[in-house]
Amino acid sequence: MKFLLFFVLMLVSLPALAAEEKESAFDRVMRTGVLRCAYYVFPPVTYRNMTTNELSGFSVDVMNEIAHRASLKIEWTEETNFSNWIIGIQAKRYDVACTPQWPDVAQGRAVAFSVPLFFEGLYPLVRVDDDRFKNDDLATLNSEDVTFATQDNDSTVSLIKAYFPKSTIKQLTTDGNIANFAMDVITKKSDAFVNTRNGFVEFNRNNPTKLHLVALHTPLKWQPATLAVERHEMMLKDFLDNAILDLQNDGTMNRLLLKWEPEKGKTFLRVAAPAKIVD
């Protein structure tokens, strides 16, 4: 009789345990009212006060606005870099990579990306005194004498291979620090790396006239900047998509970009308006 009672209790409890284990990130966020965010520090996307550890910047404003409209709280759970953020999402240490990520096909196997917050052009960056590239001719970079600095899992590797197949790819230590690429080029250990106009502006802010951005008006790629969630968390992705579109359509996204970008209206490229008025 005791065995039969135990068996019945197990049958009753197993569905409840299974339902609890299968709670989606979206359902947990709605239940707790807390959205757990990973972030990286890179101006003007995110700043961290070295004394108080308080975060500020474009991404902080965007996520706070989304949280306000949805009656949620943002918990800035973990600092990441460009090489390890996917691991944290898969381990469920946080719900969203809340600072802009660059989606590509390979990463899409592990994570799902939101609609773009904005776009950036990707360009080769070289030493300002390297005369080989002063004419802004991208073809000059496609040479066996040109070495590109990259790192493992860097989404720019496939881009470099497509545009400059004759060049050499050099893998740096995988720590996600963009400054490592720049310093490798400046010290003449490499010849070029691929980054954005914002990366160019921010590095030159503290290292004036060290780098040259090749072919400003001909980017290698129009790179979307997105948020990211674990591959199966499509309800959370849908929630973020809707929130981003709301901020874009009422002008909030543009106002926040203007607030933070170093070159007003130029550093970050806006998503095109979804409609237009016809006279």
Secondary structure in CASP SS format (residue, H / E / C, confidence):
PFRMAT SS
TARGET T0000
AUTHOR 0000-0000-0000
METHOD secondary structure of the structure
MODEL  1
M C 1.00
K H 1.00
F H 1.00
L H 1.00
L H 1.00
F H 1.00
F H 1.00
V H 1.00
L H 1.00
M H 1.00
L H 1.00
V H 1.00
S H 1.00
L H 1.00
P H 1.00
A H 1.00
L H 1.00
A H 1.00
A H 1.00
E H 1.00
E H 1.00
K C 1.00
E C 1.00
S C 1.00
A H 1.00
F H 1.00
D H 1.00
R H 1.00
V H 1.00
M H 1.00
R H 1.00
T H 1.00
G C 1.00
V E 1.00
L E 1.00
R E 1.00
C E 1.00
A E 1.00
Y E 1.00
Y C 1.00
V C 1.00
F E 1.00
P C 1.00
P C 1.00
V C 1.00
T E 1.00
Y E 1.00
R E 1.00
N C 1.00
M C 1.00
T C 1.00
T C 1.00
N C 1.00
E C 1.00
L E 1.00
S E 1.00
G C 1.00
F H 1.00
S H 1.00
V H 1.00
D H 1.00
V H 1.00
M H 1.00
N H 1.00
E H 1.00
I H 1.00
A H 1.00
H H 1.00
R H 1.00
A H 1.00
S C 1.00
L C 1.00
K E 1.00
I E 1.00
E E 1.00
W E 1.00
T E 1.00
E E 1.00
E E 1.00
T C 1.00
N C 1.00
F C 1.00
S C 1.00
N C 1.00
W H 1.00
I H 1.00
I H 1.00
G H 1.00
I H 1.00
Q H 1.00
A C 1.00
K C 1.00
R C 1.00
Y C 1.00
D C 1.00
V E 1.00
A E 1.00
C E 1.00
T E 1.00
P E 1.00
Q E 1.00
W C 1.00
P C 1.00
D C 1.00
V C 1.00
A C 1.00
Q H 1.00
G H 1.00
R H 1.00
A C 1.00
V E 1.00
A E 1.00
F E 1.00
S C 1.00
V C 1.00
P C 1.00
L C 1.00
F E 1.00
F E 1.00
E E 1.00
G E 1.00
L E 1.00
Y E 1.00
P E 1.00
L E 1.00
V E 1.00
R E 1.00
V C 1.00
D C 1.00
D C 1.00
D H 1.00
R H 1.00
F H 1.00
K C 1.00
N C 1.00
D C 1.00
D C 1.00
L H 1.00
A H 1.00
T H 1.00
L H 1.00
N C 1.00
S C 1.00
E C 1.00
D C 1.00
V C 1.00
T E 1.00
F E 1.00
A E 1.00
T E 1.00
Q E 1.00
D C 1.00
N C 1.00
D C 1.00
S C 1.00
T C 1.00
V H 1.00
S H 1.00
L H 1.00
I H 1.00
K H 1.00
A H 1.00
Y H 1.00
F C 1.00
P C 1.00
K C 1.00
S C 1.00
T E 1.00
I E 1.00
K E 1.00
Q E 1.00
L E 1.00
T C 1.00
T C 1.00
D C 1.00
G C 1.00
N C 1.00
I H 1.00
A H 1.00
N H 1.00
F H 1.00
A H 1.00
M H 1.00
D H 1.00
V H 1.00
I H 1.00
T C 1.00
K C 1.00
K C 1.00
S C 1.00
D C 1.00
A E 1.00
F E 1.00
V E 1.00
N E 1.00
T E 1.00
R H 1.00
N H 1.00
G H 1.00
F H 1.00
V H 1.00
E H 1.00
F H 1.00
N H 1.00
R H 1.00
N H 1.00
N C 1.00
P C 1.00
T C 1.00
K C 1.00
L E 1.00
H E 1.00
L E 1.00
V C 1.00
A C 1.00
L C 1.00
H C 1.00
T C 1.00
P C 1.00
L C 1.00
K E 1.00
W E 1.00
Q E 1.00
P E 1.00
A E 1.00
T E 1.00
L E 1.00
A E 1.00
V E 1.00
E E 1.00
R C 1.00
H C 1.00
E C 1.00
M H 1.00
M H 1.00
L H 1.00
K H 1.00
D H 1.00
F H 1.00
L H 1.00
D H 1.00
N H 1.00
A H 1.00
I H 1.00
L H 1.00
D H 1.00
L H 1.00
Q H 1.00
N H 1.00
D C 1.00
G C 1.00
T H 1.00
M H 1.00
N H 1.00
R H 1.00
L H 1.00
L H 1.00
L H 1.00
K H 1.00
W H 1.00
E C 1.00
P C 1.00
E C 1.00
K C 1.00
G C 1.00
K C 1.00
T C 1.00
F C 1.00
L E 1.00
R C 1.00
V C 1.00
A C 1.00
A C 1.00
P C 1.00
A C 1.00
K C 1.00
I C 1.00
V C 1.00
D C 1.00
END
